[in-house]
Amino acid sequence: MSTDATALAPKAGLRVGRIIAVMLFAVVVYAGFAIVSGIEKIRVGLGHFQWWTFAAAFALAFGNYVARFFKWQFYLARLEIRNVGVVDSFLTFLSGFVLTISPGKVGEVFKSLVLFETHAVPVAKSAPIVVAERVTDLIGVIVLIVVGSLGFRGGLLPAGVGTALVGTLLAIIASRRASFAVIGFVSRLPGPFRKVGPKLEEAYASLTVLVAPKNLVWPTILSIVAWALECFALAVILHGFGARVPIPLSVFFYATSTLVGAVIPVPGGIGITETALREQMMTMGHVDEPTSTAAMMLVRFATLWFAVAVGFVAFGVMRRRWPQLFRG
Protein backbone atom coordinates (compact mmCIF):
# COMPACT_ATOMS: atom_id res chain seq x y z
CA MET A 1 0.00 0.00 0.00
CA SER A 2 1.27 3.48 -0.82
CA THR A 3 2.10 6.01 1.88
CA ASP A 4 -1.04 8.02 1.17
CA ALA A 5 -3.25 4.95 1.19
CA THR A 6 -1.63 3.73 4.40
CA ALA A 7 -2.36 7.05 6.03
CA LEU A 8 -5.96 7.09 4.81
CA ALA A 9 -6.85 3.49 5.60
CA PRO A 10 -7.18 3.86 9.37
CA LYS A 11 -9.32 6.96 8.87
CA ALA A 12 -11.58 5.78 6.07
CA GLY A 13 -11.52 2.11 6.98
CA LEU A 14 -13.98 0.29 9.16
CA ARG A 15 -14.27 2.28 12.36
CA VAL A 16 -16.70 -0.13 13.91
CA GLY A 17 -16.65 1.63 17.27
CA ARG A 18 -17.60 4.97 15.75
CA ILE A 19 -20.32 3.42 13.60
CA ILE A 20 -21.81 1.67 16.63
CA ALA A 21 -21.67 4.95 18.58
CA VAL A 22 -23.57 6.74 15.82
CA MET A 23 -26.12 3.93 15.71
CA LEU A 24 -26.65 4.21 19.44
CA PHE A 25 -27.05 7.97 19.07
CA ALA A 26 -29.67 7.33 16.37
CA VAL A 27 -31.55 4.99 18.71
CA VAL A 28 -31.65 7.76 21.32
CA VAL A 29 -32.85 10.30 18.72
CA TYR A 30 -35.60 8.00 17.44
CA ALA A 31 -36.63 7.12 21.00
CA GLY A 32 -36.93 10.84 21.71
CA PHE A 33 -39.19 11.30 18.70
CA ALA A 34 -41.31 8.35 19.81
CA ILE A 35 -41.65 9.62 23.39
CA VAL A 36 -42.57 13.13 22.28
CA SER A 37 -45.16 11.83 19.80
CA GLY A 38 -46.55 9.19 22.11
CA ILE A 39 -45.35 5.61 21.93
CA GLU A 40 -48.83 4.19 22.36
CA LYS A 41 -50.22 6.30 19.50
CA ILE A 42 -47.40 5.17 17.23
CA ARG A 43 -47.99 1.54 18.20
CA VAL A 44 -51.69 1.86 17.32
CA GLY A 45 -50.80 3.48 14.00
CA LEU A 46 -48.41 0.66 13.16
CA GLY A 47 -51.19 -1.81 13.90
CA HIS A 48 -53.02 -0.51 10.83
CA PHE A 49 -49.88 -0.13 8.72
CA GLN A 50 -49.67 -2.11 5.48
CA TRP A 51 -46.27 -3.75 5.91
CA TRP A 52 -45.89 -4.63 2.24
CA THR A 53 -45.22 -0.93 1.66
CA PHE A 54 -42.20 -1.15 3.98
CA ALA A 55 -40.82 -3.99 1.84
CA ALA A 56 -41.52 -1.90 -1.26
CA ALA A 57 -39.53 0.95 0.30
CA PHE A 58 -36.51 -1.36 0.69
CA ALA A 59 -36.83 -2.37 -2.96
CA LEU A 60 -37.00 1.28 -4.06
CA ALA A 61 -33.94 2.09 -1.93
CA PHE A 62 -32.00 -0.74 -3.56
CA GLY A 63 -33.09 0.64 -6.93
CA ASN A 64 -31.40 3.87 -5.86
CA TYR A 65 -28.15 1.96 -5.31
CA VAL A 66 -28.37 0.26 -8.71
CA ALA A 67 -28.95 3.56 -10.52
CA ARG A 68 -26.01 5.15 -8.72
CA PHE A 69 -23.86 2.12 -9.55
CA PHE A 70 -24.43 2.80 -13.25
CA LYS A 71 -23.14 6.30 -12.57
CA TRP A 72 -20.07 4.82 -10.82
CA GLN A 73 -19.44 2.62 -13.86
CA PHE A 74 -19.76 5.62 -16.14
CA TYR A 75 -17.11 7.50 -14.15
CA LEU A 76 -14.73 4.53 -14.09
CA ALA A 77 -14.97 4.31 -17.87
CA ARG A 78 -14.34 8.05 -18.29
CA LEU A 79 -11.19 7.78 -16.18
CA GLU A 80 -10.17 4.70 -18.19
CA ILE A 81 -10.20 2.45 -15.13
CA ARG A 82 -11.05 -0.73 -17.03
CA ASN A 83 -9.37 -3.53 -15.10
CA VAL A 84 -12.21 -3.89 -12.57
CA GLY A 85 -14.81 -6.61 -13.28
CA VAL A 86 -18.51 -5.80 -12.95
CA VAL A 87 -18.99 -7.98 -9.85
CA ASP A 88 -15.98 -6.51 -8.04
CA SER A 89 -17.01 -3.04 -9.12
CA PHE A 90 -20.55 -3.50 -7.78
CA LEU A 91 -19.28 -4.88 -4.47
CA THR A 92 -16.73 -2.06 -4.21
CA PHE A 93 -19.45 0.51 -4.83
CA LEU A 94 -21.76 -1.01 -2.23
CA SER A 95 -18.95 -1.32 0.32
CA GLY A 96 -18.74 2.47 0.37
CA PHE A 97 -22.11 2.48 2.13
CA VAL A 98 -20.38 1.22 5.26
CA LEU A 99 -19.46 4.85 5.88
CA THR A 100 -22.77 6.34 4.76
CA ILE A 101 -23.08 7.86 8.22
CA SER A 102 -19.97 9.98 7.73
CA PRO A 103 -20.66 13.74 7.43
CA GLY A 104 -21.68 14.56 3.85
CA LYS A 105 -20.96 10.90 2.98
CA VAL A 106 -17.32 11.84 2.37
CA GLY A 107 -16.43 8.48 3.91
CA GLU A 108 -17.41 6.93 0.59
CA VAL A 109 -13.81 7.65 -0.49
CA PHE A 110 -13.39 4.25 1.19
CA LYS A 111 -14.30 2.86 -2.25
CA SER A 112 -11.05 4.30 -3.60
CA LEU A 113 -9.08 2.49 -0.92
CA VAL A 114 -10.79 -0.78 -1.80
CA LEU A 115 -9.95 -0.26 -5.48
CA PHE A 116 -6.33 0.42 -4.57
CA GLU A 117 -6.06 -2.69 -2.41
CA THR A 118 -7.79 -5.02 -4.88
CA HIS A 119 -6.88 -3.62 -8.31
CA ALA A 120 -3.96 -1.25 -7.65
CA VAL A 121 -5.93 1.79 -8.86
CA PRO A 122 -4.22 4.91 -7.43
CA VAL A 123 -6.39 6.61 -4.80
CA ALA A 124 -5.78 10.04 -6.35
CA LYS A 125 -7.17 8.78 -9.67
CA SER A 126 -10.45 7.34 -8.39
CA ALA A 127 -11.15 9.62 -5.40
CA PRO A 128 -12.48 12.46 -7.61
CA ILE A 129 -15.36 10.14 -8.49
CA VAL A 130 -16.72 10.70 -4.97
CA VAL A 131 -16.68 14.47 -5.54
CA ALA A 132 -18.37 14.09 -8.94
CA GLU A 133 -20.98 11.81 -7.38
CA ARG A 134 -21.77 14.42 -4.75
CA VAL A 135 -22.01 17.17 -7.37
CA THR A 136 -24.47 15.24 -9.54
CA ASP A 137 -26.38 14.02 -6.49
CA LEU A 138 -26.73 17.63 -5.36
CA ILE A 139 -28.00 18.69 -8.77
CA GLY A 140 -30.39 15.72 -8.84
CA VAL A 141 -31.82 16.45 -5.39
CA ILE A 142 -32.27 20.16 -6.19
CA VAL A 143 -34.08 19.25 -9.42
CA LEU A 144 -36.42 17.02 -7.39
CA ILE A 145 -37.01 19.86 -4.94
CA VAL A 146 -37.94 22.10 -7.87
CA VAL A 147 -40.28 19.45 -9.31
CA GLY A 148 -41.82 18.71 -5.92
CA SER A 149 -42.32 22.39 -5.10
CA LEU A 150 -44.60 22.77 -8.12
CA GLY A 151 -47.09 20.51 -6.36
CA PHE A 152 -48.23 23.07 -3.78
CA ARG A 153 -49.28 26.71 -3.58
CA GLY A 154 -46.34 29.03 -3.02
CA GLY A 155 -43.93 26.54 -4.56
CA LEU A 156 -42.66 28.99 -7.17
CA LEU A 157 -40.22 30.53 -4.68
CA PRO A 158 -38.35 27.30 -3.79
CA ALA A 159 -38.56 26.32 -7.48
CA GLY A 160 -36.90 29.57 -8.46
CA VAL A 161 -34.25 29.29 -5.74
CA GLY A 162 -33.52 25.68 -6.70
CA THR A 163 -33.18 26.56 -10.37
CA ALA A 164 -30.80 29.40 -9.48
CA LEU A 165 -28.70 27.03 -7.34
CA VAL A 166 -28.41 24.47 -10.14
CA GLY A 167 -27.47 27.23 -12.59
CA THR A 168 -24.84 28.61 -10.22
CA LEU A 169 -23.38 25.17 -9.58
CA LEU A 170 -23.15 24.42 -13.30
CA ALA A 171 -21.49 27.80 -13.91
CA ILE A 172 -18.87 27.06 -11.26
CA ILE A 173 -18.20 23.62 -12.71
CA ALA A 174 -17.78 25.06 -16.21
CA SER A 175 -15.29 27.69 -15.01
CA ARG A 176 -11.77 26.61 -14.05
CA ARG A 177 -11.20 29.88 -12.18
CA ALA A 178 -14.44 29.52 -10.23
CA SER A 179 -13.66 25.89 -9.41
CA PHE A 180 -10.24 26.78 -8.01
CA ALA A 181 -11.81 29.62 -6.05
CA VAL A 182 -14.18 27.13 -4.41
CA ILE A 183 -11.30 24.72 -3.73
CA GLY A 184 -9.31 27.59 -2.19
CA PHE A 185 -12.29 28.49 0.01
CA VAL A 186 -12.61 24.87 1.17
CA SER A 187 -8.87 24.82 1.96
CA ARG A 188 -9.30 27.77 4.31
CA LEU A 189 -12.12 26.18 6.28
CA PRO A 190 -11.25 24.77 9.74
CA GLY A 191 -10.95 21.11 10.70
CA PRO A 192 -10.83 18.33 8.11
CA PHE A 193 -11.69 20.71 5.25
CA ARG A 194 -8.19 22.17 5.40
CA LYS A 195 -6.79 18.80 4.33
CA VAL A 196 -9.41 18.20 1.68
CA GLY A 197 -8.59 21.31 -0.37
CA PRO A 198 -5.00 20.35 -1.36
CA LYS A 199 -6.19 16.82 -2.20
CA LEU A 200 -8.80 18.32 -4.54
CA GLU A 201 -6.11 20.36 -6.27
CA GLU A 202 -3.95 17.25 -6.71
CA ALA A 203 -6.88 15.34 -8.17
CA TYR A 204 -8.17 18.21 -10.31
CA ALA A 205 -7.00 16.61 -13.57
CA SER A 206 -9.34 13.66 -13.02
CA LEU A 207 -12.04 15.87 -11.60
CA THR A 208 -12.12 18.14 -14.66
CA VAL A 209 -12.79 15.10 -16.83
CA LEU A 210 -15.70 13.97 -14.65
CA VAL A 211 -17.38 17.35 -14.29
CA ALA A 212 -16.96 18.44 -17.90
CA PRO A 213 -20.39 19.45 -19.27
CA LYS A 214 -20.54 16.44 -21.64
CA ASN A 215 -19.98 14.10 -18.67
CA LEU A 216 -22.63 15.70 -16.47
CA VAL A 217 -25.81 14.92 -18.38
CA TRP A 218 -26.05 11.12 -18.00
CA PRO A 219 -24.83 10.99 -14.35
CA THR A 220 -27.26 13.78 -13.44
CA ILE A 221 -30.16 11.91 -15.04
CA LEU A 222 -29.15 8.81 -13.08
CA SER A 223 -29.00 10.89 -9.88
CA ILE A 224 -32.49 12.25 -10.47
CA VAL A 225 -33.83 8.73 -11.05
CA ALA A 226 -31.95 7.33 -8.04
CA TRP A 227 -33.14 9.92 -5.54
CA ALA A 228 -36.65 9.94 -6.98
CA LEU A 229 -36.85 6.26 -6.05
CA GLU A 230 -36.13 7.06 -2.40
CA CYS A 231 -38.64 9.92 -2.53
CA PHE A 232 -41.19 7.38 -3.76
CA ALA A 233 -40.21 5.17 -0.82
CA LEU A 234 -41.55 7.86 1.49
CA ALA A 235 -44.72 8.17 -0.60
CA VAL A 236 -45.26 4.40 -0.46
CA ILE A 237 -44.80 4.29 3.33
CA LEU A 238 -47.22 7.17 3.81
CA HIS A 239 -49.68 5.21 1.65
CA GLY A 240 -49.17 2.29 4.00
CA PHE A 241 -50.46 4.48 6.84
CA GLY A 242 -53.39 5.66 4.75
CA ALA A 243 -52.03 9.22 4.71
CA ARG A 244 -53.23 11.08 1.64
CA VAL A 245 -50.14 13.06 0.71
CA PRO A 246 -49.68 13.89 -2.99
CA ILE A 247 -46.57 12.33 -4.54
CA PRO A 248 -45.05 15.75 -5.47
CA LEU A 249 -45.26 16.75 -1.81
CA SER A 250 -43.61 13.50 -0.72
CA VAL A 251 -40.84 14.17 -3.24
CA PHE A 252 -40.41 17.69 -1.86
CA PHE A 253 -40.35 16.51 1.77
CA TYR A 254 -37.76 13.79 1.21
CA ALA A 255 -35.54 15.79 -1.14
CA THR A 256 -35.38 18.89 1.07
CA SER A 257 -34.71 16.92 4.25
CA THR A 258 -32.01 14.93 2.42
CA LEU A 259 -30.36 18.16 1.27
CA VAL A 260 -30.49 19.68 4.75
CA GLY A 261 -29.01 16.53 6.27
CA ALA A 262 -26.20 16.50 3.70
CA VAL A 263 -25.30 20.19 4.04
CA ILE A 264 -25.05 20.20 7.83
CA PRO A 265 -21.92 18.21 8.86
CA VAL A 266 -23.65 15.68 11.11
CA PRO A 267 -22.99 11.94 10.57
CA GLY A 268 -25.68 10.67 8.23
CA GLY A 269 -27.67 13.83 8.90
CA ILE A 270 -29.00 12.04 11.99
CA GLY A 271 -31.42 14.20 13.92
CA ILE A 272 -31.37 16.95 11.27
CA THR A 273 -32.90 14.97 8.42
CA GLU A 274 -35.42 13.30 10.72
CA THR A 275 -36.60 16.59 12.20
CA ALA A 276 -36.92 18.30 8.82
CA LEU A 277 -38.80 15.34 7.36
CA ARG A 278 -41.23 14.95 10.23
CA GLU A 279 -41.96 18.67 10.57
CA GLN A 280 -42.72 19.04 6.86
CA MET A 281 -45.08 16.07 6.91
CA MET A 282 -46.90 17.61 9.87
CA THR A 283 -47.06 21.27 8.81
CA MET A 284 -47.32 21.00 5.02
CA GLY A 285 -48.69 17.50 4.53
CA HIS A 286 -51.13 17.74 7.45
CA VAL A 287 -50.11 14.28 8.67
CA ASP A 288 -50.72 13.73 12.38
CA GLU A 289 -47.67 13.67 14.67
CA PRO A 290 -47.60 9.93 15.53
CA THR A 291 -47.96 8.92 11.87
CA SER A 292 -45.32 11.45 10.78
CA THR A 293 -42.90 10.10 13.38
CA ALA A 294 -43.53 6.47 12.48
CA ALA A 295 -43.27 7.18 8.74
CA MET A 296 -40.02 9.07 9.28
CA MET A 297 -38.51 6.20 11.26
CA LEU A 298 -39.55 3.57 8.73
CA VAL A 299 -38.27 5.47 5.71
CA ARG A 300 -34.94 6.13 7.43
CA PHE A 301 -34.57 2.44 8.25
CA ALA A 302 -35.40 1.58 4.65
CA THR A 303 -32.85 4.04 3.26
CA LEU A 304 -30.08 5.11 5.65
CA TRP A 305 -29.72 2.02 7.84
CA PHE A 306 -30.43 -0.40 5.00
CA ALA A 307 -27.55 1.22 3.10
CA VAL A 308 -25.19 0.69 6.04
CA ALA A 309 -26.26 -2.98 6.29
CA VAL A 310 -25.79 -3.48 2.54
CA GLY A 311 -22.33 -1.90 2.83
CA PHE A 312 -21.27 -4.32 5.57
CA VAL A 313 -22.51 -7.32 3.59
CA ALA A 314 -20.76 -6.15 0.41
CA PHE A 315 -17.51 -5.51 2.26
CA GLY A 316 -17.73 -8.94 3.89
CA VAL A 317 -18.07 -10.55 0.46
CA MET A 318 -15.12 -8.49 -0.78
CA ARG A 319 -13.02 -9.76 2.11
CA ARG A 320 -13.84 -13.32 1.05
CA ARG A 321 -12.95 -12.62 -2.56
CA TRP A 322 -9.82 -10.69 -1.58
CA PRO A 323 -8.57 -12.15 1.76
CA GLN A 324 -5.67 -9.67 1.87
CA LEU A 325 -8.02 -6.67 1.86
CA PHE A 326 -6.91 -4.30 4.66
CA ARG A 327 -5.04 -7.07 6.44
CA GLY A 328 -1.52 -5.96 5.66
Buried (B, 14 or more C-beta within 10 A) or exposed (E): BEEBBEEBBEEBBBBEEBBEEBBEBBEEBBEEBBEEBBEEBBEEBBEEBBEEBBEBBBEBBBBBBBBBBBBBBBBBEBBEBEEBEEEBBBBBBBBBBBBBBBBBBBBBBBBBBBBBBBBEBBBBBBBBBBBBBBBBBBBBBBBBBBBBBEBBEEBEEBBEBBBEBBEEBBEBBEEEEEBEEBBEEBBEEEEEBEEBBEBBBBBBEBBBBBBEEEBBEEBBBBBBBBBBBBBBBBBBBBBBBEBEBEBBBBBBBBBBBBBBBBEBBBBBBBBBBBBBBBBBBBEBBEBBBBBBBBBBBBBBBBBBBBBBBBBBBBBEBBBEEBEEBBEE
